[in-house]
């Protein structure tokens, strides 16, 4: 036995050393290879992004003889993907040259110093003028510099069922101008078409960020400017009338039973239920939801429903009292960014240019059911006819607002989710929930807030 | 001295691995708990001492979570899994072979199912249009939305459903150990069923009861997936036990430092329970 001890010890030491150092034999800087990290869907059958990235990589290699693109697909849920690339970006040994970032969370990486400002490259890139101003702002840091090139976006609006509307005597070209008109239409449906849920607005913690963005913020952003964050004061905003009014709207919807059963609305499965059951089974008249909904009902989607293009209409969501511009939408999306520690930033930029050439941008928008952020793609007839309704949602890009791209946003969003849940469940009045939100925001920003009654 | 060292040396690799992979993370946890580390969006974390713990103890949501954790543990582990497991084990001893096989298979299936799968199954059971309400309606009994009106009881019952098999197995083994003669002589002396249970069976399996209670409790304290799938701690925070609260703070709100502090407090709760059980175990020997 004793004679084997050294062997065992040695093996253990090697194992330990290997796992401690993350088995990192630095692949070093191969000057002809550009590394791209991107998210791979957890569902192995979904290959839309993988295929598109590979296509662009082949194009790049052809156009730049001698250069190689190394793809690093990270198969993970969005949260895990984020953690993973943050770890990769920390060290020059593992940092990719190009990384796919969600605009919702990019600010954290900017604050942590993981990304490289792209302004020097953007200055000499003609195509940048084609990008919608709101999309350009999506990846702008608090220092005013830009850290990513967006490759698409999404918008939000009202989907309504024309068949149900006909039964209720409501117009087929419905176009509400105020919150009250939306509620009135819902009340009419409730009166005249029993058995149909009049209006769905996502709420509570179960639906997660969907409730915060598609639900609450669609309301809040229609109550006046800077209701969430004041960019001039650089502070989060508390105590607004708009915040309470938005909660009151939710309260009205669920108290008057215009929405789904409260327990269903707060269930974690509400998003799937709406898209896969309530809408296709004609059990829901109006849904405040995202531009991507149609994907689900295509032949290749999760719940094929060929008639949807004729049955469902779309209307922009109005501002509270019809104040200009009269329509509200929020936008999300992803960007291509270059890590601060990327070994080959120049090659990374070249690859971004390839990704965001007009032809490739159009290819991605039609393949990935994304809304175009380039004006020339948005006007392209081939793009506009790729999915029904895409024209309508693309129009909204111009009025769309992005969420405050700030590191605290996630926690603020969580506090909003809690406020909507408390109101919807009947645990608090809108005033109480708003007061609790104010307290939370004050504590998580260390008191750096402005009150705007 | 050298001899002694050499004798210990075969244990060295195991010790090294234990220190690396067990003590290491625990120590790291302790370190995180005294900092204000966040998941993202922070240039550097700083040392905050016991601020996270003070914050937790003053946080009404944390106290709510502790209370719900106690309810969940007492109802599902102590009352539910434990008693039901004992009852099943006792009944199955008398049951015919086919009954025993079928019941055992069903109960154990619930146990071997992954937590998240069990969660989704039970969701379809408790849901407003789910099986439970369908059965109640068929019996002309009033139905209600269990996950909404009684969320903490619903998740407790879910945990009973899932965890009873473990107690059943422990008690089956314990009951099999009781010598037949003891029971028989008690019967001859005219002791009824209840009496035999109280004066013979329970005292003889006391050790197993203690062990089972301890394991059940520790397992139940850390239940996360089941509650997450059923209610996500909601509605409001009416089923937010400590593990769910901890996840919410650490990963939804990015407050890793605070989340780890809560995790350590959960460890304290577990340790308190264990201390009580160990005490009970020692007394009866």
Interface residues (C-beta under 8 A of the other chain):
Chain A: X1 X2 X5 X8 X9 X11 X12 X13 X15 X16 X19 X20 X79 X82 X83 X86 X105 X107 X108 X109 X111 X112 X113 X204 X205 X206 X261 X262 X263 X264 X266 X267 X268 X269 X407 X408 X410 X411 X414 X421 X422 X425 X427
Chain B: X6 X9 X10 X12 X13 X16 X17 X20 X39 X40 X41 X42 X43 X123 X127 X128 X145 X147 X148 X229 X232 X233 X234 X235 X236 X248 X251 X252 X253 X254 X255
